[in-house]
Amino acid sequence: MSIGAGIFLFVVGAVIRFALNVEVSWLDLPLVGNLLMGAGVLIFVLGLVFTFRRRRSVSTRRTVNGHGEVDGVTRTTREVDDPDL
């Protein structure tokens, strides 16, 4: 969703910056357009980063014999997609 929101903000900012020919005394429309385009690019890049980010999960398995001694340690590493996204 953030990728789409970034594209939307960029397009709205470009329309305000380049397509509107309105003079408003209390607001600088080209500046607002530039700010929206910058925010759109930032949100788009952050959306891509969070989309392609992966979390590493490391699990360790220890085998203990009857005397309380560790027989062996097996370490496995697997990549898991981020469930928050």
C-alpha positions in Angstrom: 0.0 0.0 0.0 2.8 2.4 0.7 4.2 2.0 -2.8 0.8 3.0 -4.3 0.6 5.9 -1.8 4.0 7.1 -2.8 3.2 7.0 -6.5 -0.1 8.8 -5.8 1.6 11.6 -3.9 4.3 12.0 -6.6 1.6 12.3 -9.3 -0.5 14.8 -7.3 2.7 16.8 -6.6 3.7 16.8 -10.3 0.2 18.0 -11.3 0.3 20.8 -8.8 3.8 21.7 -9.8 3.7 21.6 -13.5 0.0 21.5 -14.7 -1.7 24.1 -12.6 -1.5 27.7 -13.6 -3.2 29.2 -10.6 -1.8 32.1 -8.6 -2.6 32.0 -4.9 -1.3 34.8 -2.7 -1.2 32.9 0.5 0.3 29.6 -0.8 3.3 28.8 -3.1 1.9 26.0 -5.2 5.2 25.0 -6.9 6.7 24.5 -3.4 3.7 22.4 -2.3 4.1 20.3 -5.5 7.8 19.9 -4.9 7.2 18.8 -1.3 4.5 16.3 -2.3 6.8 14.8 -5.0 9.6 14.5 -2.5 7.3 12.8 0.1 6.0 10.5 -2.7 9.6 9.4 -3.6 10.5 8.9 0.1 7.4 6.8 0.8 7.9 4.8 -2.4 11.5 4.0 -1.5 10.6 3.1 2.1 7.8 0.8 0.7 10.3 -1.0 -1.5 12.7 -1.4 1.4 10.1 -2.8 3.7 8.7 -5.1 0.9 12.1 -6.7 0.2 13.4 -6.8 3.7 13.7 -10.2 5.2 14.2 -11.3 8.8 16.6 -14.0 9.7 15.5 -16.6 12.2 18.1 -18.7 14.0 17.1 -21.7 16.0 19.4 -23.9 18.0 18.7 -27.5 19.0 20.6 -29.1 21.8 20.6 -32.8 22.6 21.1 -33.7 26.3 21.8 -37.3 27.4 20.6 -38.8 30.7 23.7 -37.5 32.6 23.0 -33.9 31.9 25.8 -33.6 29.3 25.2 -32.0 25.9 25.6 -34.6 23.2 25.5 -32.3 20.2 24.4 -28.9 19.1 22.6 -28.4 15.7 22.2 -24.9 14.5 19.9 -24.2 11.6 19.3 -20.9 9.9 16.3 -20.1 7.7 15.0 -16.9 6.1 11.4 -16.0 7.0 9.2 -13.3 5.3 8.3 -10.5 7.6 4.8 -11.2 8.9 4.2 -7.6 9.7 3.9 -6.5 6.1 
